[in-house]
């Protein structure tokens, strides 16, 4: 919440609308001030946000919840350890310039394309919290339909979809544990 208030003040005082994910590329006051001073500086917009680097393990990709931001995943990334690459997938349109997606299927397709820039082939580790879990589930469906392996589908505080497709997807994801947690 503090980050949201700080960025609202930045927009009010400097007329610069920065995405909250800027905190990952400019995490200190000094770096943020440098970004604000540099007239030509523009936040590079991507739905894919590297929250934590590392190259010892396959990356984990986590989809945003209803607000569209991925800041909430910082503690989870740290808890998984420093050698676990962790990427958040933030909503398109948070930059105020792009039109947001209007369907879960569109979001999933877009996030898969961005994810595959980092990891072209499976097995994939994907998850999401709340509505992000529903999007992650759709991503698993699309990846499975494309013949890609999903090694982990983590649904955090999400109700799994109850459809006839769920059973077929679960059958295709036999090797992928579906982890769910309700708070």
BELCOR-V767043 format. One record per residue. N is the residue number from 1. D_FIRST is the distance of its C-alpha to the first C-alpha in Angstrom with 2 decimals. Layout:
BEGIN
n->[N | N]
d_first->[D_FIRST | D_FIRST]
END
This chain:
BEGIN
n->[1 | 2 | 3 | 4 | 5 | 6 | 7 | 8 | 9 | 10 | 11 | 12 | 13 | 14 | 15 | 16 | 17 | 18 | 19 | 20 | 21 | 22 | 23 | 24 | 25 | 26 | 27 | 28 | 29 | 30 | 31 | 32 | 33 | 34 | 35 | 36 | 37 | 38 | 39 | 40 | 41 | 42 | 43 | 44 | 45 | 46 | 47 | 48 | 49 | 50 | 51 | 52 | 53 | 54 | 55 | 56 | 57 | 58 | 59 | 60 | 61 | 62 | 63 | 64 | 65 | 66 | 67 | 68 | 69 | 70 | 71 | 72 | 73 | 74 | 75 | 76 | 77 | 78 | 79 | 80 | 81 | 82 | 83 | 84 | 85 | 86 | 87 | 88 | 89 | 90 | 91 | 92 | 93 | 94 | 95 | 96 | 97 | 98 | 99 | 100 | 101 | 102 | 103 | 104 | 105 | 106 | 107 | 108 | 109 | 110 | 111 | 112 | 113 | 114 | 115 | 116 | 117 | 118 | 119 | 120 | 121 | 122 | 123 | 124 | 125 | 126 | 127 | 128 | 129 | 130 | 131 | 132 | 133 | 134 | 135 | 136 | 137 | 138 | 139 | 140 | 141 | 142 | 143 | 144 | 145 | 146 | 147 | 148 | 149 | 150 | 151 | 152 | 153 | 154 | 155 | 156 | 157 | 158 | 159 | 160 | 161 | 162 | 163 | 164 | 165 | 166 | 167 | 168 | 169 | 170 | 171 | 172 | 173 | 174 | 175 | 176 | 177 | 178 | 179 | 180 | 181 | 182 | 183]
d_first->[0.00 | 3.78 | 5.38 | 5.11 | 6.38 | 8.69 | 10.01 | 10.64 | 12.54 | 14.33 | 15.50 | 16.62 | 18.42 | 19.79 | 20.00 | 18.61 | 16.42 | 15.20 | 13.81 | 10.70 | 13.45 | 14.96 | 13.18 | 15.81 | 18.65 | 17.59 | 15.61 | 16.91 | 16.81 | 20.47 | 20.15 | 17.46 | 19.78 | 22.70 | 21.22 | 20.63 | 24.17 | 25.87 | 26.81 | 27.79 | 24.69 | 23.16 | 20.51 | 22.67 | 21.49 | 22.06 | 20.65 | 21.49 | 19.11 | 20.56 | 18.06 | 20.92 | 24.53 | 27.64 | 30.97 | 32.35 | 31.25 | 30.71 | 27.19 | 24.76 | 23.07 | 20.09 | 19.18 | 15.76 | 14.91 | 14.85 | 11.88 | 13.88 | 11.59 | 12.70 | 10.09 | 10.21 | 13.85 | 13.87 | 14.76 | 17.28 | 18.85 | 19.34 | 20.80 | 23.29 | 24.68 | 25.04 | 27.86 | 26.06 | 25.08 | 21.86 | 20.85 | 18.08 | 19.19 | 16.78 | 17.86 | 20.44 | 19.71 | 16.12 | 17.96 | 19.30 | 22.79 | 23.71 | 24.35 | 22.31 | 24.45 | 25.72 | 26.93 | 26.02 | 29.24 | 28.33 | 24.96 | 26.81 | 29.58 | 27.35 | 25.27 | 28.59 | 29.98 | 27.11 | 27.27 | 31.04 | 30.75 | 29.62 | 31.76 | 34.63 | 36.06 | 35.05 | 34.68 | 31.01 | 28.20 | 25.62 | 23.00 | 20.03 | 17.75 | 18.22 | 19.53 | 19.39 | 22.09 | 24.24 | 23.99 | 24.79 | 27.74 | 29.00 | 28.74 | 30.86 | 33.33 | 33.72 | 34.09 | 36.56 | 38.51 | 38.79 | 40.26 | 37.33 | 36.57 | 33.22 | 33.28 | 30.04 | 28.10 | 25.13 | 23.72 | 20.70 | 20.13 | 22.34 | 25.62 | 28.17 | 30.11 | 33.41 | 35.84 | 39.13 | 37.43 | 35.34 | 38.55 | 39.82 | 36.64 | 36.61 | 40.26 | 39.50 | 36.70 | 39.04 | 38.11 | 34.36 | 32.83 | 30.49 | 27.85 | 26.04 | 23.81 | 22.74 | 20.42]
END
